[in-house]
Amino acid sequence: MRKVLPALPALSGLPRLGEGPIPAPGPCDVHVWRYDHTADIDDARLVALAAMLSPDEIARSTALRDARRRQFVVGRALCRHVLSRYAQVPPQDWRFALGDRGKPSIAAPALASPLWFSLSHADGVSVCAVTGAGPEIGIDIESVVAGRDALDVAVQFFPEAEAHALRELPPMQREERFVQLWALKESYVKARQISLADGLGGTTFDLARPDDIGVIFADALGEHAQEWRFSLFRLDEALIFALALRTDATAPLRLRSGTCPLS
Ligand SMILES: CC(C)(COP(=O)(O)OP(=O)(O)OC[C@H]1O[C@@H](n2cnc3c(N)ncnc32)[C@H](O)[C@@H]1OP(=O)(O)O)[C@@H](O)C(=O)NCCC(=O)NCCS
């Protein structure tokens, strides 16, 4: 008999983050903030949002084309508004540094309780996740695309155990599971700022229980699985959200979600 995938929990089903200031997150906390681009972003609004970016961000945005430029400006505006919920810093005053592979982090101002974040975009949605656990947080959102042959890609890039588990599924569920695995791998890549070539290809995720995702890291990564937490949620009908976090905490993660108006 064909296997059936367990349903992913909805991100919107997490306890909600309210309006107004929010206490700094601790080592078990991850707050996931969503913004839908399509709602109210015309050209004038985009110019207004771009005005809160730093000179280097403005330079980057002007080099980008249309949809990507919009995504970049909205994403950075989202980060700025979200971070300002945790500290008395106006959105335009945040300064970001870029890691070697392009991951942004807070460069200034200095905070009494450090904050780390990760950003991801897809199909008119940007999501920013904030934690107090440490810099190794990565999120990814990915679309489930009907009709793609996920197995071809999986055979090339995934360990045999994952490719085998995909083969066992009917086509639509196979695509869904493929996207879940892909998003998890990308979230880890973004947390660590590494690439597939750094050993990710040999890392295997066990998704038998969506609320308790298992991982066997490739030896080359030198990881201790107990330091990592992985989560998967459904953002929308066809959008998957993945989180990777390294934390010293032993207590369960406290995940919260919210929407952040950019005003
Ligand atoms: C860098 C990378 C992770 C970005 O992922 P993506 O799906 O294209 O884009 P997302 O929308 O999820 O994330 C983009 C945001 O992440 C941040 N970011 C950029 N580079 C990053 C990096 N190396 N690490 C972490 N975050 C990064 C930025 O905030 C960026 O948004 P911005 O430029 O608008 O500020 C991706 O391009 C990449 O190189 N992946 C490696 C491929 C791979 O090994 N995949 C594993 C599957 S087997």
The ligand as an ORCA input file, in Angstrom:
! r2SCAN-3c Opt
* xyz 0 1
  C      21.542     31.858     -0.248
  C      20.331     30.992     -0.423
  C      20.243     30.037      0.751
  C      19.069     31.896     -0.477
  O      17.924     31.120     -0.586
  P      16.720     31.493     -1.548
  O      15.689     30.404     -1.406
  O      17.245     31.802     -2.900
  O      16.147     32.846     -1.004
  P      15.283     33.169      0.277
  O      14.195     34.056     -0.153
  O      14.914     31.956      1.063
  O      16.310     33.989      1.186
  C      16.872     35.163      0.745
  C      17.282     35.973      1.950
  O      18.150     35.224      2.794
  C      19.227     36.080      3.243
  N      20.449     35.481      2.742
  C      21.116     35.728      1.603
  N      22.202     34.900      1.529
  C      22.176     34.144      2.635
  C      23.031     33.102      3.141
  N      24.105     32.681      2.486
  N      22.714     32.528      4.311
  C      21.629     32.929      4.994
  N      20.783     33.900      4.573
  C      21.063     34.487      3.394
  C      18.932     37.465      2.699
  O      18.230     38.167      3.709
  C      18.047     37.194      1.520
  O      17.075     38.179      1.279
  P      17.469     39.640      0.780
  O      18.599     39.492     -0.178
  O      16.206     40.121      0.147
  O      17.834     40.378      2.040
  C      20.389     30.163     -1.734
  O      20.435     31.016     -2.823
  C      21.553     29.201     -1.800
  O      22.667     29.548     -2.109
  N      21.308     27.932     -1.549
  C      22.329     26.905     -1.608
  C      21.823     25.763     -2.426
  C      21.764     24.507     -1.609
  O      22.760     23.978     -1.190
  N      20.515     24.048     -1.329
  C      20.284     22.883     -0.511
  C      19.308     21.961     -1.144
  S      19.958     20.321     -1.367
*
